[in-house]
Structures are given as C-alpha cells and as structure tokens.
Amino acid sequence: MNQELLEDELQAVTQAGAYKSKEEVIEHALEVLLAANPQLRVDTAIELYRQEKVTLSRAAEIARLEWDTFKEKLSERGIEVAVGESPDEVQAGAALIRRLRDVS
C-alpha cells in the first residue's frame, strides 16, 4: 500500500465520523494489532524499555505480563534491568497489570 493511499484512507475513516482524528485511528489500529499478536506486544514493550521510553512497570503493563515475568524476558535477551522505581510504584504497576488481566 502506498503512503498516499494510506493517508487518504486515514482521512476517510476520520471523515466518516468513527474517530476524531487520524491519531485516534492509528491508536486503535495499533491496539487491535497488539491484541491479536501477543508476542509482538511483548517485543514492542521490550523495545520501548530498551530505548528507555517507558519504565519497567509500564513496559510490563504494555506486555500484559507480571513484573517478574517481564524481567525474565528482558534477562533472556540480555537486557539489564535498571530499577529506578520506588517499591510503591512497582506495587501499583503490578496491581494495574492484574486488573488489566482480569478485564481481558
């Protein structure tokens, strides 16, 4: 698919009224893509963490994994875990992950 057609389709979807902006369309498309591809979700979370774009807790949340399980995935790939989060932040992140899992 060429870039121009993709832009036209994004604009058409937005103009059809289902979404408020192209960014909202892209966000939803990405959510659907990651929901359909759990390994890609984990890989994406690992890459965001590796690039220091998200915290460890946020990356685990994106991956939909428990904190310890996500740390194991990082270790398997030789990525060092630098925990700069307080224990309270870690616990809050873990609680959020559990709630998200219960919803899924």
N, C-alpha and C positions, 0 to 999 in steps of 0.2 A: 504494500500500500504506500503510495507516495505521500509526502508531507502535506501537500496542498489539499488532497482529498481528505486526509485525516483532520486537518483544520476545518474544512467545510463540514464534515460530519459532526465535529465537536460543536460548531456553531449551530448546526441544525438541531441537534439534541437540546441545546440550551434554548433556542428559539421555540422549540416545541413545548417548552414550559415545564418539563420534568425536573430541571435543575436550574439553579440561579446563576451559575457561572460555569465556564469551562473547567475551572479548577475543581469545582464540586463534581463534575462528571468524571474527571480523572481520578479524584479521590475515591469515588465509588467503584470505578473500574479496577483500581488497584486493590481495594478491599476484597472484591469478588475474586480477583486473580490469586491473591494470597490465601484466601479461604479455600480455594479449590486446589491449591498446591502447598501443603504443609511444609514440605522440605524447602521450597522457595521462601516461605515465611521465615523459617529458621535461618537460612542462608542470608536473607536480607537483614535480619536482626543482627547476625554476627558481623556483617559488613558495616552496618551503621555503628556498632560498638567499636569495631576495629578502627574506624575512621574518627572515633571519639565524638560522634554526632549525637549519641544518646548515652545515658548512664547504663550501668549493668542492670538495674531494676527495670528500666524502660525497655531495654533490649530483650530481657526475659519476657516481659509483658507482650511485646510485639511478636515474639516467637511462640507465645502461648505455652511457655514451659515454666516449671518451677525454677526458682533461683538456682538451686544446687544442680539441677539437670542442665540448665543453660551454662553454668560454669564448667560442667563436664564437657559439653560440646565445644566450648572455647579451648579447653585444655587439649582435647583430641586434635584440634587444628593448630596447636602450638601458640595460641594467643594468650598472653599473660593477662591475668585478671588484676586490675588495679581498683581496689575498693576504696572510693573516696566518699562513700555514703555513710551516714550515721546508721546505727542499728535500727533506729525508729523508721528511717526512710526505707531500709531493706525490708522491715516487717510490713510496712504499709504497701510496698510493692508486691510482696508475697500475698498479702490479703487481697489485693486487687486482682492478681492473677487467678487466685482461687475463685473469686466471684465471677470473673470472665469465663472460666471453665464451666462453672455451674450454669451459666446462661447458654453456652454452646451446646 
